[in-house]
Amino acid sequence: MTRLSRRRVLQAAAASAVFPLFTISGTKASGKVIGANDTVNIGVAGINGRGQSHISELLDLPNVRITTLIDPDQTIWEARSKSVEAKSKVRPAAVQDIRKVLDDKNLDVVTVATCNHWHSLLTIWACQAGKDVYVEKPISHNPYEGRKCVEAATKYGRVVQHGTQQRSSQSRADEIAALQSGKYGKLLVSKGYCCKPRWSIGFKPVETPPASLDWNIWVGPGPMQDFHRNLVHYNWHWFWDFGNGDIGNQGVHEMDVARWAIKDGTLPTKVWTLGGRFLPNSEGQGPTDQGQTPNMQLSVMEFGDVLLIFETRGLVANEKMAPGFPNQVENEYYTTEGMIKGGKFYKDGKGDGEKVSGGTPRKVTAGGAFGAFISAVRSRKPEDNNANAEVAHYSAALCHLANISYRLGEKVAYDKVGGSIGKNAQVTEAFEKLAANNSAVGLPLDKQTYTLGPTLTFDPATEKFTGENVEAANALLTRPYRAPFVVPNKV
C-alpha cells in the first residue's frame, strides 16, 4: 500500500471539514411509503426548551417512535432519554451531530427545535437525505434560506411543515374566511401584536465552553465567536448571529396570521420599522444589557392597498415596572365597516361584537400541528400539510424584512419621529402606545431616541430589494456561512 504523505493526510482532513459526514442519498422517489399502521421513526434535533414539547406531543401519537435525540449539549441527553424511554419503552440513541444519522434508512422524520440559525440547514439536509421535516418557527434565519427550504422540499418530494400552530386551528381558518368574504367590509389594516415580557438579560462573561458542549456544532452556520452563558440556552434569540428578536420568535406566529388575513398576500412591496433596545435607566440612549435585537419595535408593510402593522413590545407584564401594559399576543383586522378581533366583528369598532361567519374556510387537517404533520407524512397529500414550506417562508420573511429595515436605521429623537411615519391612524396609535410604554418604565419622552429604519422597496417576484439602499438591504437577505455549515445555492 502506498504510504500517504503528511501533505496528503492534511488535504484529506481539510476536505472532511468541508463536506458533510453523510452521503446525500435521498431522492424524490426514494422516500419510503409509511402505512397507517407502520411506525414512524423520528429524530428530534434540539431537545432543550421547545424540543421537550416535540418529544411529549409526538409520543402521544399512535405508531410514532422517537429513535434519535440530536443536540450538541450532552448534559441534557440523559433526562430527555429517560422521558422518551418512560413513555415508549424504547431508549433513543443520542448524538451531537445530525450528519452522523442522516444516512440511517430507518429514520423517517426529523423535527427541528434548535436555534433559529440552524433551522434551514437542518431542513435542507434532512430533505436531501429523504426525510420529512417538522421545523419550528421561523423556518429561516434570513429570506434566502427560506426560499432554499421551499426548493428542497419540492425537489426531494418531502413533507416540510412549519411550527406556526395557528394554521392547524379550524376556528382561525373560519375567522380568516369570514374576513375575506367581504361581509364585514374591505380589509384596510391587518395587525399583529407580540407583547411579552422581554426585560434585561444582563451581562455574562466570556468563558471556555464546557466539555459537554460541542461549541463548533452549536455555532454551526454562524461566525465562530466566544462562548458566554447568555447564548446557551435561551437568550441567543436576542443576538443577530443566532436569533431574530421577538418578532422572529413569538412574533412570527401572529405575523403569519396577519399575512394570512391579506388575500393572496405573499411578500410586501414596501417595509419600514422603528424601535430600539430600551431598558429602565437607559434613558433611551442604548442598551443596558448584552442583547442586540430590539425589544420594542413597530413594523409597517404595504400589500397593495392593505397595510400590515406589527407591534413588538417587551416592556410589559410587570405592574410595578410597567403599570397598564399587560401581555398582548393577538391579531385584529380593520375594515371599511369596523374591526374584527377574537372572532367577533365590531361595527365601527364599537359595541359587544357579533361572532363572525361566512366565506369558505380552508379545511384544516385535524390532530393539531403534530398530528396533522404525521397525517401528511402518511398520506403524501400536499393539502394535508397545514403549514407547508412556502407558507412558512413568506411569513418568516416578513419578520426578516422588518429587521433589515431596522438594522439599516439611524437614531432619531422622539419629537422627530412623528413626521416620518405617515398619517395612518393605526400606525400613529401604535407608535404613541410604544412611546407611552417606554415612559411608563421611566424613559421620558424627551429622552427617547429610536432607531428609525428606511422605507425599503421590495419586489415580491424576485424576492429582492429595489430602489434606495438596495445594495446594503440585499446584502442582509442572506449571510456569509461558515464551512461546512453552508446553506447551498443549489439544493
N, C-alpha and C positions, 0 to 999 in steps of 0.2 A: 504494500500500500504506500502510495506517495505521501511523504511527510509534509504536513501543512506548515508553511512558513508563518512566523508571527504576524506578518502583514495580512496574510490570508485569513488568519483567525480573527484579527481585529476587524477586517472588512465584513466577515460573516456576522460578527457581533453587532456591528453597526447596522447591517441590513435587518437583523432581527428586531432592532429597536424601531425601525421604520414601519415594518409590516405587521399586521395583526397576527396573533398567535393561532387563529383559527383559519381554516380554508373555507372560502365562501362557496358553499355547495348548494344552497337553496336556489330554486328557480321557480318561475311562475307555475310550473306544472308539478313541482316536486313535493309540495306540502301534502301531508297525508290527510285523508278524509277521516274525520272523527265522528263516529256514530253516536246516537243518542245515549247508548249505554256504555260507550267506551270512556275510559278515564282520560281526562285532560291533564297532562303533566306540566306544571308551571314552575318557572324560576322567578323569584321576586328580587329585583335589583333595587337596593336601597331599603334597609329594613329598620331604620330608626323612624320616629315620627309617623308620617303618613304610611310608611311601609308596614307598620303594625296593623293598620286598618286593612290593607291589602290582604295580609295573612288571615286576619279574623273573618273578613267578609267572604273571601274565596273559599275558605274551609267550611263555610255554612252551605255551600252549593253542592248538589249531588254530583258524584263522579268527577270530582276535582281533587287533584293531589298536588301539594307543593313538594317538589323533589329537590329544589336547589335554592339556597339563600346566597345572595351576592352582595357583598358590602366590603369596602376596604378597611373598615374598623372591626377588628376581631373581637373587641370587648363585648359586643352585643350579640355575637353568634350564639352563645350558649343559651341565653334567655329566650331568644327567638326560636331556636331549635327545639327547646323544651315545650314551648307553646304549640308549635306545629305537631310535635310528637304526641302531646297530651290529647289533641283533638283528632288526629288522623291515625295514630298508632304507627306512623312512619317517621323515622328520623331523617331530615333532609341533609344533603351534602351542603357544605359552606365553602365559598371561595371568595377571594378578594377581587379577582379579575374576571369579568364576564367572558373574555375571549377563551378562557380555558374550558368553557362548557357549551359554546355555541355550536360545536360540531356534534353534540350529542343528539342523535336522531330520535331519541325517546323524549326529548324536551320539545313540547308543542308550543308553549306560550312563554313570553317574557312580560312581566309587568314592571313598570319603571316608576320608582318613587324616590329617585336620587335628587341631588341638587339640580337646579334648572339648566346649568351649563352642560350637563350630561344627557339631558332628555332626548335630544335629536340624534346624537351619535349612537346611543344605545338602540333607539328605534330603527335607525338605518341598518346597523349591524345585524339586528335581530331579523329584519325583513330579508336581508341578503342571505341569512342562514336558514331561511324557510320557516321562521317562527312568526306567529301572530303576536300583536303587541297591545297592551293596555298601558298608556302613558299618561302620567299625571300632568296637570296644567302647570305652566304653559308648555305646549309641545316643543317649543323652541326657546332659545336664548336670544335669537335675533331673527328677522324676517327671512333671510337667506336659508337658514336651517329649516324653517317650517316648510318652505317650498320643496326642499330636498326630501323631507319626510313624505310629502304627498307623492313625489315621483317614485320613491322607493316602494311605497305601499302599492302603487299602480303596477310598477314593473314586475314585482315579485308576487303579485296577487295575494297580498296579505291583508288580514283584518287589522286595522290600526284604529283603536278607539281612544278618545280623549277623556280625561277625568274632569270634564265640566258636567257635573251630575244633573244640572237642571235640564239638560237635553233629554234626560231619562224620566222627566216628570210629565205625565199626561196633562195635569192641571195647568202647567206652564205652557205647554203646547196649545191647549184650549184658549188660554188668555191671549197668546200671540195671534191665533187665528181670528179671534173676535176683534182684536185691534186692527188687523189688516183687512177685515171685511168691509170697512168703510162705514159701518153702522154708527160709529162714535166720532165721525169726522175724519179729516185728513191729518195724518201724523206730521207734527212740526218739530218736536224735540223728543228724542229718546234719551233718557237719563239713567245713569247708574251711580250708586253710592258704595264706596268701600271705606267705611269709617270705623276702624277697630283700633284698640289701644296699641300704639307703636311709639313708646317713650324711649328714653335714653338707654343705650346698651353699654354705656361707659367705655372704658379702655382696657384692653387686655395686652399684657406684654408679649413680645416675641419670645418663643421658646423652641426647643428642639421637639419635633413631632414625636409622640410616643411610639415605642417599638411595635405596638399592636396595630398601628395605623399605617397603611401604605399611602404615604403622602403624595407620591408621584401619581398613583391611580386616582386619588381624590381630586387633585388639581386637574388631571386629565386634559381636556381641550384648552383650559385657561393657561395664562402665563405662570410659570413657576414663581413662587414667592414664599416669604417667610410664613411659618405657622404661628397662629395665635388662637386663643380659645373663643374669640368672637366669630370665628369661621366654622368651627365644628362644635355643635351640630346644627344650630338653627339660624343664627344671625348672619350667615352667609347671604341671606335674602337681601341684606342692605348694602352689599358690595357689588359694584358693577361687573367684576370679573366672573361672578358666580350666580348672582340673582338679578332681579329686575324691579326691586322695590315692591311696595304693597300693591301697586297697580297690576303687577305681573304675578302676584301671589294670591291673595284673596280676590283682588280686583278682577282678574281675568274671568271669574265666574259671572260677575254682574256685567262685565264688558261683553261677554258672549251673548247674554240675554238682550242687552241694549242693541247689539248689532242684529240679532235675530228679529227684533221688532221692526227693523227697516227692511221692507220688502225688497228682495234681490240685492240687499246691501252686502258688499264684499269688503272693499277697501275704500278709504275716503279719497277725495280729491284735494283736500286741504286739512292741515292739522297744526295746532299750536298748544302750548301748555305753559303753565307758570307754577311756581311753588318754591319749596326750599326744605332744608332740614332744620326745622325750628324746634328748640327745646327751651324750657324755662331757664332764665338767666343769660340766654344767648343774645338778648336784645335785638333779635332779627339779623345779627351780623354774621352768623355762621354756626356750624355745629359745635356742640359741646360733648360729642362722643365720637366714636371711631367710625360710625356708619357713613356711607357716601350717598345713598339714594334719598330722594325727598320723602319726608313723612307727611307733608302737606302739599297737595298737588291738584290743580284744576286743569282738565284737558278738554279741548273742543275740536270736533272734527266735522267736516262737511261731506254729506252724501246727497249731492244734488240740492234739493230744497229742504232737506231734513238735516237738523243738527244732532250730533251725538255729544252729550255733555257728561263728563265723568268727574265726580268728586272723590278724592282720596285724602282723608283726614285722619291722622293718627293720634292727635292730642285730645282723646275722647275717653269716655267711660271711667272718669275719676271725678266724683262730685266735689272733692276737696281741691283738686288741681284745676279742673275744667268744668265748673258748675254749669249745667244746662246744655252740655254737649255729650249725649249718650252714644252708644254704638248705633250705627245705621248702615245696614248691609241689605240693599234692596234696589228695586227698579221702579221707575214711573215714566209715564208717557203723556205728553201734552199734545192735544189735537185742536183742531179748529172749533170743537164743541165743548171741550173740557179736559179732564185728566183721568187717566186710568192708573190705579195703584192698588196693589194687593188683590187683584182680581175684581175690583169694583170700578165703576165709572161715576165720576163726579161732574155733573153738568156745571159748566163754568167754574169748575174747581171747588164747588160748594156742596153742602148737604151731606146726607148719610151715605150716599152712593148706592148704586144698584149693581148686582152681580152681572158681569159681562157674559155675553153669549153670542153665537153666530160664527159664520165662516166655516171652513173645512179644515180642521186641525190635522196635523201630521199624526199618523198612528205610531205611537211610541212603543217600542219593544218592551215588554214587561220584565220585571225582575230587578229593577234598579240598575245602576251603572254596571256593576259586575255581572249580574245575572244576564243582562242584555248582551254584554260582551261575549260571554260564553255561548249564548244562543247564536250569535253571529258567527262565532268560530265554528260551530257545528253546522249551521245551515249554509254558510258561504254566500248568503244573500246580502248584497250591499244595503238593501233597505232595512235590514235588521240591526244595522250599526247606528246607534242613536247620535253619535258624535264622531264622524269619520275624520281622517287626517286633514282634508281640505277645510271642513268646518273649523277644526282646531287651528289650522294655520291662520285663517283670516282673523279669528278672534284674538289669538295671541299677538298677531302682528299689530293690531290696534294699540295694544299696550306698548309694544316696542316703538312704534311711530311716535307716540306721545313722549316717550322717554328720549327719543332722538332730538325732538324739538327742545326739550328741557336741557339736554346736555350741550346744546349749541347756544343756550341762552346767555343773557347778560343781566347783571344786577340792576334792579330798578327800585326806587323808593316807592312806598305805598301810594303817596299822593300823585305819583306819575303813572301808575298802572292803569287807572280808570280810563284814560284816553286811548289806551292801546287794545282794549278788549271788546270794542264794539258796543252796540246798544241792545242786544237781545236781553229780554227781561230775565230769563232763566240763567244766562251767563252772569249777568250783573249780580243777581241774587246769590249765586254760588260763590262768587268772589267775595261779596260782603260777608257771607257766612264764614268763609275761610279766615278772613281778617278778624272777624269777631271772635272766632275760636282761638286765634293767636292772642288776642287781647285778654281773653279770659284766663290764660295761663301766665299772664304777666308780661306780655310783649306789646307795649303801647304802639298805637298806630304810627306815631311819628318816629318809631324806632324800627319799624318793619321794612325789611329790604327783601325783595323777591327776585328769584331767577326767572326772567321772562324770556321764553323761547321764541324764535322767529316763526312766523306763519309759513309753513312749508307746503309747496305744491307737489302733489303726488299723482302718478299715473297708475291706476289700478291694473291696467292691462299688462304693462311691462314690470310692475312692482318696483319702480324706480322713482326717485325724486326728480323734478324738473325745475327750471327757473332759478331763483336766487338761492345761494347757499348749497347748490346742488352737489358740489364735489365733497364738501365736508359731511353733508347729510347722507349721501350714498355710501360713503366710507363706513358709516355706522350701521348699514344694513347687514353687515357681516362682521367678522373679526379675524385677526391673524390666529391661526391654530398652531398648537404645539405638537409636532410629530411625536408619536404616531397617531395622536388623537385628533385626526383631521376629518371634518365633515367634507366629503368629496364633492367636487363639482359634478361629476358623473357618478350616479349611484348604481 
